[in-house]
Amino acid sequence: MLLLFCLLAQDFTVLDSGRRDANDAVYERITDEAALKALWERLPSSQMKKEMPKVDFRTNMVLVVAPSADADRTMLRIDSLKQEKGMLTLTYALTPLTVDGGPGRRIPYLLLVTPRSKVPVHIVEFVKDRAGRVNVTERAMKTIEAIK
């Protein structure tokens, strides 16, 4: 069974992460440099004068996980990214932070680089207890259509 899981699990690299001050959730599959540039210019990393990372879009794609304002003052962690039965499923967890962190919203986001895939991407959110051990809620956040 462990071998099967290893075959289904996808590799990914965190391209960028941070905190933003925005209301709307963003869940996207980015497959070209122009789309990444448009997103990058709206993120805090670009405002901190960080250079946009290079991605080889011939073999990779970027998945964007940026929850809504409900995720204010939480830690975001990717639990899994696996492909099975013609669907790529990305599961992430939000754990409430134990400290307030000061004024303003602090909504986490992640950009992941993963091997390019044309299958639909299903994104699932788990909200954990303060200790980060028990799933309190589970929600299907979005299914991104397959690439034709």
C-alpha contacts under 8 A as a table, 3 or more apart, distances in Angstrom:
res1	aa1	res2	aa2	distance
1	M	4	L	5.13
1	M	5	F	6.43
2	L	5	F	5.14
2	L	6	C	6.32
3	L	6	C	5.09
3	L	7	L	6.32
4	L	7	L	5.15
4	L	8	L	6.36
5	F	8	L	5.13
5	F	9	A	6.02
6	C	9	A	5.29
7	L	10	Q	8.00
8	L	82	K	5.39
8	L	83	Q	5.49
8	L	84	E	6.36
9	A	80	S	7.36
9	A	81	L	5.97
9	A	82	K	4.24
9	A	83	Q	6.55
10	Q	81	L	5.45
10	Q	82	K	5.11
10	Q	83	Q	6.91
10	Q	114	T	7.36
10	Q	115	P	7.82
11	D	81	L	7.58
11	D	114	T	6.09
11	D	115	P	7.30
12	F	81	L	7.87
12	F	112	L	6.15
12	F	113	V	5.42
12	F	114	T	4.49
12	F	115	P	7.47
13	T	112	L	5.52
13	T	113	V	5.14
13	T	114	T	6.63
14	V	17	S	7.18
14	V	110	L	6.86
14	V	111	L	5.88
14	V	112	L	4.58
14	V	113	V	6.32
15	L	53	P	7.12
15	L	110	L	7.54
15	L	111	L	5.26
15	L	112	L	5.36
15	L	113	V	6.12
16	D	45	S	7.88
16	D	110	L	5.87
16	D	111	L	5.19
16	D	112	L	7.36
17	S	108	P	7.32
17	S	109	Y	5.54
17	S	110	L	4.46
17	S	111	L	6.35
18	G	44	P	7.44
18	G	45	S	7.64
18	G	108	P	5.66
18	G	109	Y	5.68
18	G	110	L	6.94
19	R	44	P	7.39
19	R	106	R	5.24
19	R	107	I	5.01
19	R	108	P	4.30
19	R	109	Y	6.04
20	R	43	L	7.03
20	R	44	P	6.37
20	R	105	R	7.36
20	R	106	R	5.79
20	R	107	I	5.17
20	R	108	P	6.31
20	R	109	Y	7.21
21	D	104	G	7.49
21	D	105	R	5.39
21	D	106	R	6.06
21	D	107	I	6.16
22	A	68	S	7.30
22	A	69	A	6.63
22	A	105	R	7.95
22	A	107	I	7.38
23	N	68	S	5.44
23	N	69	A	4.86
24	D	67	P	7.34
24	D	68	S	4.91
24	D	69	A	6.84
25	A	66	A	5.49
25	A	67	P	4.47
25	A	68	S	4.04
25	A	69	A	7.56
26	V	64	V	6.77
26	V	65	V	6.30
26	V	66	A	4.92
26	V	67	P	6.36
26	V	68	S	7.55
27	Y	63	L	7.33
27	Y	64	V	5.21
27	Y	65	V	5.16
27	Y	66	A	6.27
27	Y	67	P	7.75
27	Y	123	I	7.89
27	Y	142	K	7.07
27	Y	144	I	7.99
28	E	63	L	5.75
28	E	64	V	5.04
28	E	65	V	7.29
28	E	144	I	7.08
29	R	61	M	6.88
29	R	62	V	5.78
29	R	63	L	4.74
29	R	64	V	6.46
29	R	144	I	7.31
30	I	35	A	6.17
30	I	36	L	6.29
30	I	61	M	5.77
30	I	62	V	4.95
30	I	63	L	6.29
30	I	64	V	7.71
31	T	35	A	7.31
31	T	36	L	7.93
31	T	57	F	5.99
31	T	60	N	7.58
31	T	61	M	5.05
31	T	62	V	6.64
31	T	116	R	7.94
32	D	35	A	5.68
32	D	36	L	6.52
32	D	57	F	5.89
32	D	61	M	7.70
33	E	36	L	5.03
33	E	37	K	6.03
33	E	55	V	7.62
33	E	57	F	7.41
34	A	37	K	5.08
34	A	38	A	6.27
35	A	38	A	5.14
35	A	39	L	6.35
36	L	39	L	5.19
36	L	40	W	5.89
36	L	62	V	8.00
37	K	40	W	4.93
37	K	41	E	6.18
37	K	52	M	7.37
38	A	41	E	5.55
38	A	42	R	7.07
39	L	42	R	5.42
39	L	43	L	6.75
40	W	43	L	5.26
40	W	45	S	7.40
40	W	46	S	6.16
40	W	52	M	6.82
41	E	46	S	5.60
41	E	47	Q	7.58
42	R	46	S	7.29
43	L	46	S	5.83
43	L	47	Q	6.99
44	P	47	Q	5.01
44	P	48	M	6.28
45	S	48	M	5.10
45	S	49	K	6.64
45	S	50	K	5.53
46	S	49	K	5.04
46	S	50	K	5.26
46	S	51	E	6.83
46	S	52	M	7.22
47	Q	50	K	7.33
55	V	60	N	7.03
55	V	61	M	7.73
55	V	113	V	7.72
56	D	59	T	6.00
56	D	60	N	5.82
56	D	61	M	7.94
57	F	60	N	4.75
57	F	61	M	5.75
57	F	116	R	7.50
58	R	116	R	7.62
59	T	115	P	5.96
59	T	116	R	5.37
60	N	113	V	6.48
60	N	114	T	5.55
60	N	115	P	4.33
60	N	116	R	4.18
60	N	117	S	7.94
61	M	113	V	5.72
61	M	114	T	5.67
61	M	115	P	6.15
61	M	116	R	4.91
61	M	117	S	7.61
62	V	111	L	6.40
62	V	112	L	5.32
62	V	113	V	4.57
62	V	114	T	6.36
63	L	111	L	5.78
63	L	112	L	5.11
63	L	113	V	6.54
63	L	114	T	7.55
64	V	109	Y	7.62
64	V	110	L	6.11
64	V	111	L	4.78
64	V	112	L	6.53
65	V	109	Y	5.66
65	V	110	L	5.27
65	V	111	L	6.41
66	A	107	I	7.80
66	A	108	P	6.53
66	A	109	Y	4.33
66	A	110	L	6.44
67	P	70	D	7.40
67	P	71	A	6.06
67	P	107	I	7.19
67	P	108	P	7.14
67	P	109	Y	6.86
68	S	71	A	5.91
68	S	72	D	7.89
68	S	107	I	7.36
69	A	72	D	5.38
69	A	105	R	7.72
69	A	107	I	6.30
71	A	74	T	5.67
71	A	94	L	7.14
71	A	107	I	5.65
71	A	108	P	7.17
72	D	105	R	5.88
72	D	106	R	5.22
72	D	107	I	4.51
72	D	108	P	7.38
73	R	96	P	6.27
73	R	97	L	5.74
73	R	100	D	7.03
73	R	101	G	7.58
73	R	105	R	7.19
73	R	106	R	5.35
73	R	107	I	6.18
73	R	108	P	7.76
74	T	94	L	5.78
74	T	95	T	5.22
74	T	96	P	4.29
74	T	97	L	5.08
74	T	106	R	7.87
74	T	107	I	7.08
74	T	108	P	6.97
75	M	93	A	7.95
75	M	94	L	5.47
75	M	95	T	5.12
75	M	96	P	6.33
75	M	97	L	6.36
75	M	108	P	6.76
76	L	92	Y	6.96
76	L	93	A	5.79
76	L	94	L	4.82
76	L	95	T	6.77
76	L	108	P	6.15
76	L	109	Y	7.21
76	L	110	L	7.93
77	R	92	Y	5.61
77	R	93	A	5.29
77	R	94	L	6.63
78	I	81	L	7.73
78	I	90	L	7.57
78	I	91	T	6.15
78	I	92	Y	4.27
78	I	93	A	6.31
79	D	90	L	7.77
79	D	91	T	5.40
79	D	92	Y	5.01
79	D	93	A	6.44
80	S	89	T	7.71
80	S	90	L	5.81
80	S	91	T	5.18
80	S	92	Y	6.94
81	L	88	L	6.97
81	L	89	T	5.61
81	L	90	L	4.45
81	L	91	T	6.38
82	K	88	L	5.61
82	K	89	T	5.44
82	K	90	L	6.74
83	Q	86	G	6.84
83	Q	87	M	5.53
83	Q	88	L	4.19
83	Q	89	T	6.18
84	E	87	M	5.56
84	E	88	L	6.58
86	G	119	V	6.01
86	G	120	P	7.42
87	M	119	V	5.61
87	M	120	P	5.32
87	M	121	V	6.05
87	M	122	H	6.97
88	L	119	V	6.47
88	L	120	P	6.15
88	L	121	V	4.71
88	L	122	H	6.15
89	T	121	V	5.71
89	T	122	H	4.70
89	T	123	I	5.91
89	T	124	V	7.44
90	L	121	V	7.17
90	L	122	H	6.20
90	L	123	I	4.91
90	L	124	V	6.27
91	T	123	I	5.95
91	T	124	V	4.75
91	T	125	E	5.95
91	T	126	F	7.51
92	Y	123	I	7.87
92	Y	124	V	6.40
92	Y	125	E	5.18
92	Y	126	F	6.21
93	A	125	E	5.78
93	A	126	F	4.60
93	A	127	V	5.64
93	A	128	K	6.69
94	L	125	E	7.44
94	L	126	F	6.25
94	L	127	V	4.80
94	L	128	K	6.01
95	T	127	V	6.10
95	T	128	K	5.02
95	T	129	D	6.36
95	T	130	R	6.04
95	T	131	A	7.69
95	T	132	G	5.58
96	P	128	K	7.43
96	P	129	D	7.08
96	P	130	R	5.37
96	P	132	G	7.97
97	L	100	D	7.20
97	L	130	R	7.02
98	T	130	R	7.07
118	K	146	A	5.39
118	K	147	I	4.68
118	K	148	K	7.11
119	V	145	E	7.48
119	V	146	A	4.60
119	V	147	I	6.55
120	P	143	T	6.67
120	P	144	I	5.51
120	P	145	E	4.77
120	P	146	A	4.07
120	P	147	I	7.40
121	V	143	T	5.49
121	V	144	I	4.98
121	V	145	E	6.78
121	V	146	A	7.30
122	H	140	A	7.60
122	H	141	M	7.83
122	H	142	K	6.01
122	H	143	T	4.28
122	H	144	I	6.37
123	I	140	A	6.13
123	I	141	M	5.51
123	I	142	K	5.36
123	I	143	T	6.15
124	V	138	E	7.16
124	V	139	R	5.76
124	V	140	A	4.48
124	V	141	M	5.51
124	V	142	K	7.43
125	E	138	E	5.66
125	E	139	R	5.21
125	E	140	A	6.30
125	E	141	M	6.50
126	F	135	N	6.08
126	F	136	V	7.27
126	F	137	T	5.66
126	F	138	E	4.51
126	F	139	R	6.57
127	V	135	N	5.76
127	V	136	V	5.55
127	V	137	T	5.22
127	V	138	E	6.53
128	K	131	A	7.61
128	K	132	G	5.20
128	K	133	R	6.45
128	K	134	V	5.37
128	K	135	N	4.38
128	K	136	V	5.22
128	K	137	T	7.18
129	D	132	G	5.22
129	D	133	R	6.41
129	D	134	V	5.55
129	D	135	N	6.49
129	D	136	V	6.11
130	R	133	R	7.89
131	A	134	V	7.67
132	G	135	N	7.89
135	N	138	E	7.24
